[in-house]
Protein backbone atom coordinates (compact mmCIF):
# COMPACT_ATOMS: atom_id res chain seq x y z
CA UNK A 1 0.00 0.00 0.00
CA UNK A 2 1.46 3.37 -0.96
CA UNK A 3 1.45 6.16 1.62
CA UNK A 4 -1.16 8.15 -0.33
CA UNK A 5 -3.58 5.22 -0.16
CA UNK A 6 -2.85 4.54 3.51
CA UNK A 7 -6.28 4.15 5.08
CA UNK A 8 -5.01 5.79 8.28
CA UNK A 9 -5.16 9.13 6.45
CA UNK A 10 -7.69 10.90 4.28
CA UNK A 11 -7.24 13.97 2.11
CA UNK A 12 -8.98 17.23 2.98
CA UNK A 13 -9.59 19.77 0.22
CA UNK A 14 -10.67 23.39 0.54
CA UNK A 15 -11.02 25.92 -2.23
CA UNK A 16 -12.35 29.42 -2.61
CA UNK A 17 -13.70 31.46 -5.51
CA UNK A 18 -14.57 35.13 -5.94
CA UNK A 19 -17.93 35.45 -7.69
CA UNK A 20 -18.33 37.79 -10.67
CA UNK A 21 -21.93 38.55 -9.61
CA UNK A 22 -24.33 37.74 -6.75
CA UNK A 23 -25.46 34.12 -6.38
CA UNK A 24 -29.02 35.01 -7.36
CA UNK A 25 -27.97 36.87 -10.53
CA UNK A 26 -28.70 35.63 -14.06
CA UNK A 27 -24.92 35.40 -14.59
CA UNK A 28 -24.59 32.70 -11.89
CA UNK A 29 -27.85 30.87 -12.67
CA UNK A 30 -26.14 27.98 -14.51
CA UNK A 31 -23.69 27.59 -11.62
CA UNK A 32 -26.45 27.51 -9.02
CA UNK A 33 -28.61 25.19 -11.15
CA UNK A 34 -25.70 22.76 -11.46
CA UNK A 35 -24.58 22.84 -7.84
CA UNK A 36 -26.92 20.20 -6.41
CA UNK A 37 -26.35 17.71 -9.26
CA UNK A 38 -22.56 18.14 -9.06
CA UNK A 39 -22.60 17.77 -5.27
CA UNK A 40 -24.73 14.61 -5.61
CA UNK A 41 -22.28 13.27 -8.21
CA UNK A 42 -19.43 13.86 -5.77
CA UNK A 43 -21.26 12.13 -2.93
CA UNK A 44 -21.70 9.03 -5.12
CA UNK A 45 -18.10 9.05 -6.35
CA UNK A 46 -15.69 6.35 -5.16
CA UNK A 47 -13.57 7.65 -2.29
CA UNK A 48 -15.92 10.43 -1.19
CA UNK A 49 -16.01 10.81 2.61
CA UNK A 50 -17.65 14.12 3.52
CA UNK A 51 -18.46 17.63 2.31
CA UNK A 52 -19.15 20.81 4.21
CA UNK A 53 -22.59 22.37 4.02
CA UNK A 54 -23.61 25.70 5.52
CA UNK A 55 -26.23 25.47 8.24
CA UNK A 56 -29.72 24.96 6.84
CA UNK A 57 -28.51 24.34 3.26
CA UNK A 58 -27.36 21.49 1.04
CA UNK A 59 -24.25 23.39 -0.10
CA UNK A 60 -21.61 25.78 1.20
CA UNK A 61 -22.67 28.92 -0.67
CA UNK A 62 -24.11 30.64 2.42
CA UNK A 63 -20.82 30.36 4.34
CA UNK A 64 -18.39 33.27 4.23
CA UNK A 65 -15.43 32.09 6.35
CA UNK A 66 -13.00 34.26 4.38
CA UNK A 67 -14.73 37.41 5.64
CA UNK A 68 -15.61 38.55 2.11
CA UNK A 69 -19.19 38.43 0.83
CA UNK A 70 -18.00 37.80 -2.74
CA UNK A 71 -15.96 34.69 -1.85
CA UNK A 72 -17.61 31.28 -1.65
CA UNK A 73 -16.00 28.03 -0.56
CA UNK A 74 -16.00 24.32 -1.22
CA UNK A 75 -14.66 21.92 1.42
CA UNK A 76 -14.55 18.16 1.67
CA UNK A 77 -12.71 14.97 2.55
CA UNK A 78 -11.70 12.15 0.20
CA UNK A 79 -10.02 8.79 0.75
CA UNK A 80 -7.07 9.69 -1.46
CA UNK A 81 -5.61 12.04 -4.04
CA UNK A 82 -6.53 9.59 -6.79
CA UNK A 83 -10.19 9.51 -5.73
CA UNK A 84 -10.41 13.31 -5.60
CA UNK A 85 -8.58 13.65 -8.93
CA UNK A 86 -10.92 11.17 -10.62
CA UNK A 87 -13.98 13.09 -9.47
CA UNK A 88 -12.60 16.56 -10.19
CA UNK A 89 -11.01 15.91 -13.57
CA UNK A 90 -12.53 12.72 -14.99
CA UNK A 91 -16.23 13.08 -14.27
CA UNK A 92 -18.99 15.49 -15.28
CA UNK A 93 -17.48 17.81 -12.69
CA UNK A 94 -14.84 18.73 -15.27
CA UNK A 95 -17.53 20.25 -17.54
CA UNK A 96 -18.61 22.40 -14.60
CA UNK A 97 -14.98 23.28 -13.80
CA UNK A 98 -14.32 24.38 -17.38
CA UNK A 99 -17.01 27.05 -17.03
CA UNK A 100 -15.54 28.60 -13.88
CA UNK A 101 -14.40 31.78 -15.67
CA UNK A 102 -18.05 32.54 -16.47
CA UNK A 103 -18.82 32.62 -12.77
CA UNK A 104 -15.61 33.49 -10.90
CA UNK A 105 -12.76 35.95 -11.18
CA UNK A 106 -9.31 34.51 -11.91
CA UNK A 107 -7.44 33.80 -8.69
CA UNK A 108 -4.47 36.04 -7.90
CA UNK A 109 -3.13 33.70 -5.22
CA UNK A 110 -3.52 30.02 -4.31
CA UNK A 111 -7.20 29.19 -4.03
CA UNK A 112 -7.09 25.42 -3.39
CA UNK A 113 -5.35 23.63 -0.56
CA UNK A 114 -4.97 19.95 0.29
CA UNK A 115 -3.79 18.36 3.54
CA UNK A 116 -3.77 14.95 5.19
CA UNK A 117 -6.01 14.22 8.16
CA UNK A 118 -6.36 11.11 10.32
CA UNK A 119 -9.06 8.81 8.97
CA UNK A 120 -12.33 9.49 10.78
CA UNK A 121 -11.46 13.10 11.60
CA UNK A 122 -13.55 15.92 10.10
CA UNK A 123 -11.63 19.22 9.95
CA UNK A 124 -13.28 22.50 10.85
CA UNK A 125 -13.90 25.40 8.52
CA UNK A 126 -11.49 27.50 10.62
CA UNK A 127 -8.81 24.85 10.11
CA UNK A 128 -9.45 24.89 6.36
CA UNK A 129 -9.07 28.67 6.20
CA UNK A 130 -5.85 28.45 8.23
CA UNK A 131 -4.45 25.79 5.86
CA UNK A 132 -5.19 27.96 2.82
CA UNK A 133 -3.61 30.99 4.49
CA UNK A 134 -0.55 28.88 5.37
CA UNK A 135 -0.23 27.82 1.70
CA UNK A 136 -0.58 31.43 0.56
CA UNK A 137 2.14 32.60 3.01
CA UNK A 138 4.61 29.70 2.94
CA UNK A 139 3.96 27.92 -0.35
CA UNK A 140 3.44 24.16 -0.48
CA UNK A 141 4.55 22.23 2.62
CA UNK A 142 3.48 18.86 4.06
CA UNK A 143 0.87 20.83 6.08
CA UNK A 144 -0.73 22.59 3.10
CA UNK A 145 -0.13 21.68 -0.53
CA UNK A 146 -1.67 21.46 -4.01
CA UNK A 147 -2.27 18.86 -6.70
CA UNK A 148 0.72 20.24 -8.59
CA UNK A 149 3.04 20.28 -5.56
CA UNK A 150 1.78 17.26 -3.68
CA UNK A 151 3.04 15.65 -0.47
CA UNK A 152 2.39 12.03 0.43
CA UNK A 153 0.54 11.04 3.62
CA UNK A 154 2.65 11.01 6.78
CA UNK A 155 4.61 7.84 7.33
CA UNK A 156 3.63 5.65 10.24
CA UNK A 157 6.62 4.28 12.11
CA UNK A 158 6.94 0.51 12.56
CA UNK A 159 6.19 0.51 16.31
CA UNK A 160 2.96 2.52 15.76
CA UNK A 161 1.92 0.20 12.91
CA UNK A 162 2.57 -2.87 15.08
CA UNK A 163 0.53 -1.40 17.94
CA UNK A 164 -2.37 -0.59 15.57
CA UNK A 165 -2.25 -4.15 14.20
CA UNK A 166 -2.57 -5.66 17.70
CA UNK A 167 -5.48 -3.40 18.68
Secondary structure, 3 states (H helix, E strand, C coil): CCHHHCCCEEEEEEEEEEECCCCCCHHHHHHHHHHHHHHHHHHHCCCEEEECCCCCCCCCCCCCCCCCCCEEEEEEEECCHHHHHHHHHHCCHHHHHHCHHHHECCCCCCCEEEEEEECCCCCCHHHHHHHHHHHHHHCCECCEECCCCCCCCCCCCHHHHHHHHHC
